[in-house]
């Protein structure tokens, strides 16, 4: 396997081998079809093999697939985004969310002349050294992987989600050392832990007060909670934003963006180095351009919200699960207690212990979700009411 969660380690199983995909379905090597609620971990908001995206990719291939020089598709994609999100004045394309985060952090360090970073326990920002740190709520985090130099982890402070007092304490003692605070404004990598507007506003305020740059990592929430992601939803303009997943329509793309004055620090105009052989690859750019064009012009978000509320109603009477949903992102917690989940500590142990049995039961009903208790699920424009009801039915019969 080329990425750990795919390996089915959390569910002690063998991964499905997929031969093809269409709409809301995955088809495995035995010809078995599954309703897919993992959707490649988020990029496929239009579903598998959307015909317009497929046509754009085919057309791109017919014209050559890597030029290593300027082309117009990345400019069109950047312009489309900047028109809708005027605070994202300049955009740089990279190849993954991890790369986008790495570069945004370097830029923040250069712009502030500070070294430290603040992240939140339970938020994932890709696998760069400085963010692969999450343990507990100590002042500096412990690396979540072998091979991360202590000198790097010492520079990452870890705060708790939904804990404004602790956050204020950290800023009071270290505010003038922190280059950037990075957060998933809709934390979706340890279950789904929606934050209150008050908490995010307080974070933005503390950042402003201490000259710390605010980075919204919208790799999942960008173009998902609405075209403008959480920045638009909460009316908070981050200094920098990182995107991935949907921005490439299912091809490898990441991006970071912000005010021109900041972005101009990046080479070749500025002194912050960041480069990529395959960055702004024409195939990926056209997949992204087509996907974002559809999201801007069609009523996809309303359609997804309607489908999400059907799911919500269908799960309402199932006593052994609690649904957390934001538009087309959802997470089902295996617990009979309905509550607000706002930080990792609020998730009961029953969820992790029960997950394997639930996953197996869904799979036996030809429903595929990510093989980990901590991954969220996604609805796409290709899912139907019948798909959602099949999911609810399978959950009902489990447990
Ligand atoms: N940030 C967030 C919020 C993510 O969810 C992810 C990936 N799931 C990343 C960054 C890293 O993106 P990638 O896997 O494309 O490197």
Boltz pocket constraint, residues with backbone or C-beta under 6 A from the ligand:
constraints:
  - pocket:
      binder: B
      contacts: [[A, 41], [A, 95], [A, 96], [A, 97], [A, 98], [A, 99], [A, 101], [A, 124], [A, 125], [A, 126], [A, 127], [A, 184], [A, 188], [A, 189], [A, 217], [A, 218], [A, 219], [A, 220], [A, 244], [A, 245], [A, 253], [A, 254]]
      max_distance: 6.0
